């Protein structure tokens, strides 16, 4: 039997037969010969299937290791897996195959990482012109000049650290005494950073987060902080965990910690969104009462006033010394938060505190100052604090990292955001794949994405042993298309397909965006046709990108043709698309055309335009004295339950409008009830400011009785007449 296998392994076409034979004869020697045959024929991928089909763990270790050693020198252990390209014969026991597959997933991961070169070293390419896109067919081979001459490098394997293994343990087990014992053995001591990391990773599982928090707080080696309490109450702010939320919040107060304004506002928004009105009211009372009862607040206010009121120097330090402050982590954090708009002064205070006797900065206060300094005007101090933090053995916790990273991305400080990402990925508390995706999106959103930053992010992501997901490929592809590197973007699509991810609406939409940005509209339209031919029907987002591309280039008429074609294809418009078209018209100063478009589409397509769309168009109509048209949009807004836009109408009426215009405006606001008194007061005050007292009196006679007789209105008119007489005299 073994000799037959040896000869069959030299005929690639006989491999299916070989698997069929193995399903009947499962011996150690036959499996070894099969795996070695694959390796000799450079079929390493298929060689991975050998260990998958062995019956026992010992067989997988013995024979899988022997055969794999013939390829790579020695067996390697990893932590991830990849789908093999062949499957065993149908005669193979399916359950046995699945069980065996899980036993060799570690081996498979390491081999795939060693067998494939890093994608990140091939992201930055040089050409930027293509003619057509046919993504559903095999992509053509690219000329070597399309690739940078980076050497093929082996991936650095990442093995699970204590924080991540703790999270895995918690996610895969129900809470029990046995789990607590396992946690004790896994991590006998819990650092502040580890606890925050675990809680952040359990934010979608608040019940388990609560159990973990209660367990860790009972450990003598762990001392809770305001940062830990702030995070756990945010996690517990759900309908299903309200009991745990209030218990934890009261415990936070008993321990002397302060619910900061940021956390209060975050939880309040959660309660409002979930329509948890009673809990929102209770939280507001709790927060206000805590502010009143907290004796520390007065000292915090004095310190903030001293530090922020003068340039830092000996006088400031003398004033602080006179206060004889009882320093604590909680106190320092509160002062730093209050000084967040004065980052340099906050840093001076931070250093002053560190020099005081009987107090030493720790990971909590270092994380607090890092949050304050992550701004454009204090970025040098931020990196100095990070270096100082590292030198004394502290690390950024994951919650601080996420907040700082989002802030840096919001301020377009992408170089610093990437540098911080690299720093965290080299540490124990690695950002999640979602953090990587978010960072790539921020980079690609720039008008001219920095492809070097993309490469650094992806390379660091891969270096920790991760394989690229569809979302990561999308992030790379988005940056390339936005940068006009369309050949290279197509090459990424090829690699994505080879990894098992087919192009979808996201992929095509990004290509359409890149082509429109380069004003290659004909090719962009061809992409949508290509999508349909391969069964990927363009969705509303793809059409919106195409139409927006035309509008930005002032090709509004062609944008309308695309819109008509979209409707013909059976794709319904939405408020986003209508907003794009309206702004396209307004960009060309075709205000009346934009108005007709809104009225037509909102009625025939039954679309409710965005409030911002109405507001912008109303302002533009009034600017060109189209009062009746603007009033019609106001009526539509009221019918769709939008709050009406008072200000542009009041301003127009007070300067150019007639009494009849004002009456029509007030009537338009009276769909279900009269406008509020404040609206009437606003109209009258505007008329008075423009010196139109007689028009204001005429309008008053047209107002309802309760408005004419209201004390506020009478007082307003009396004051205006008095001022008018004084001016005349």
Secondary structure, DSSP 8 states (H G I E B T S, - for coil): -HHHHHHHTT-GGGHHHHHHHHHH---HHHHHHHHHHHHHTT-HHHHHHHHHT-SSHHHIIIIIHHHHHHHHSS----S-----S----TTS-HHHHHHHHHHTHHHHHHHHHHHS--GGGGS-------S---TTS------GGGS--------------HHHHHHHHHHTS--SHHHHHHHHHH-SS--HHHHHHHHHHTTT-HHHHHHHHHHHHT-TT----HHHHHHHHHHT-SGGGHHHHHHHHHHHHHTT----HHHHHHHHHHHHHTT-HHHHHHHHHHHHHHHHH-THHHHHHHHHHHHHHS-SSHHHHHHHHHT-----HHHHHHHHHHTTT-HHHHHHHHHHHHTSTT----HHHHHHHHHHH-SGGGHHHHHHHHHHHHHTT----HHHHHHHHHHHHHTT-HHHHHHHHHHHHTSSS---HHHHHHHHHHHHTSTT--HHHHHHHHHHHHHTT----HHHHHHHHHHHHHTT-HHHHHHHHHHHHHTT----HHHHHHHHHHHHHTT-HHHHHHHHHHHHHTT----HHHHHHHHHHHHHTT-HHHHHHHHHHHHHTT----HHHHHHHHHHHHHTT-HHHHHHHHHHHHHHS-----HHHHHHHHHHHHHTT-HHHHHHHHHHHHHTT-----HHHHHHHHHT--HHHHHHHHHHT-SSS---HHHHHHHHHHHHHTT-HHHHHHHHHHS-HHHHT-HHHHHHHHHHHHHHHHHH-
